[in-house]
Amino acid sequence: MVPINVNNKEHVVSSDTTIATLIQTLEITIFGVAIAINGSVIPKTDWSTTILQPHDNVLLIRPAQGG
């Protein structure tokens, strides 16, 4: 098991967890979502192959409307 942080909340996932698996596990709607790991945005094309590492900081970014 691997400890990670998702939007500053600690989670424990299996050692082979990819970003795509994490999204399914957390039941996140992916429409309009960007994901950064340790400050680097990960392209959606890499979500199924990017394996999370111990103590990764995952940031889920959603667009916000403003005025």
N, C-alpha and C positions, 0 to 999 in steps of 0.2 A: 504494500500500500504506500501511496505517495501523498504527502501533504502539499496542498496548493492553496492559493488565495484567489478568490473570484470576487471582484469588486469589494475588496477588503473583508470578505468573509472566508474563514478557513473551511476547506473541504478536504476530504481524504478520498483519493481515487486509486484505482488499480494502476500498476506500473506501466501498462500498455495503453493507457487512455489517450485517445486523440482529441483534438478540439471538437471534431464532429460527434464523437461519443459523449463528450462532456455536454454539448448542447442538447443531445437527446436525453441524457440523464437528468439534466436540470429543467427539461421541458421548455426550452427557450424558443420563441418564434424567431426565425432567422431573417425575416424580411426587414431590411434596413439596418441590420446589425453589423458592426465592425468589431473585430477582436484584436486586441494587442496583448502580447506576452512580453513581460519585462520591458515595456516601453516601445516595442516594435510591432507595427500592424502586420498581421498575417493575412495574406490574400485568401479569399474563399477557396480558391483552387487547391490550397495547401492544407485546408482544415482536416481532411481525411488522412493525411500522412504526417501531420505534425503531432508528435507524442509529447505529452506534458512531462516536465521534469520536476523533481522535488523542489519545493519552495518557489515554483513559478508564480509570478503575479499576473493573473489574467484579468484584463479589463474588457468588459462588454460595453460597447459604445452604441448608443441609440441616438438618432437625430432628434433635435428638439426644435420646436417652432418658437420663433421670437418676434419681437416687434421693434 
